[in-house]
Amino acid sequence: QVQLQESGPGLVKPSETLSLTCTVSGGSISSYYWSWIRQPAGKGLEWIGRIYSSGSTNYNPSLKSRVTMSVDTSKNQFSLKLSSVTAADTAVYYCARVRGYCNGDNCYSYFDSWGQGTLVTVSS
Amino acid sequence: QSVLTQPPSMSAAPGQKVTISCSGSISNIGNNYVSWYQQLPGTAPKLLIYDNNKRPSGIPDRFSGSKSGTSATLGITGLQTGDEADYYCGTWDSSLSAGVFGGGTKLTVL
């Protein structure tokens, strides 16, 4: 059973860059897409983006200018960087494994394993 | 404003059945598969339904999913107090090239 664990600073100052890492255990990071999803307190889920083990990415259009995802297959880890953060970026951040496949523009995918989530607060 | 539309809240008595709707468009639900997630208070979301109507191992058959056109439905029968949670639908949006979720439905079992 694959397990995911988020790690990173719980407090980030406004205008700085939020950096999180997701460590995958119990399975290989190769040949899968991996996603970041966030949830502000009391609100719904927001998809941030996904990265394939080869490094190809898709980002939420509303966050695309500030998001960078990377993958380190040697460490079985993938990472999220979100720049120029504001209080609106305060949320629980989840990493998740993506299952399924894409065919052209369509994707038949879902998130089958999730990390426990990590709260990131943006405040001075 | 979420791309997919769900009712914010629903309630039903123990033992009864509830259906939660998820409405979208041709670019998301219409052309892609829908998944559903259960989020118990203070925990990470958990996969309930994938590929519109399939249940992962360990999910009881009280939970079911269906899709018709640009809408999807999650059904829960034999409601239990332990089913009190937030439920989210999700899919891919081919026009946005992005994953999208519904705003979530808070289910109360009273």
Interface residues (C-beta under 8 A of the other chain):
Chain A: S35 I37 G44 L45 E46 W47 G49 R50 N58 Y59 N60 P61 Y94 R99 G100 C102 D105 N106 C107 Y108 S109 Y110 F111 D112 W114 G115 Q116 G117
Chain B: S2 N31 N32 Y33 S35 Y37 T43 A44 P45 K46 L47 Y50 D51 P56 Y88 G90 W92 S94 L96 S97 A98 G99 V100 F101 G102 G103 G104
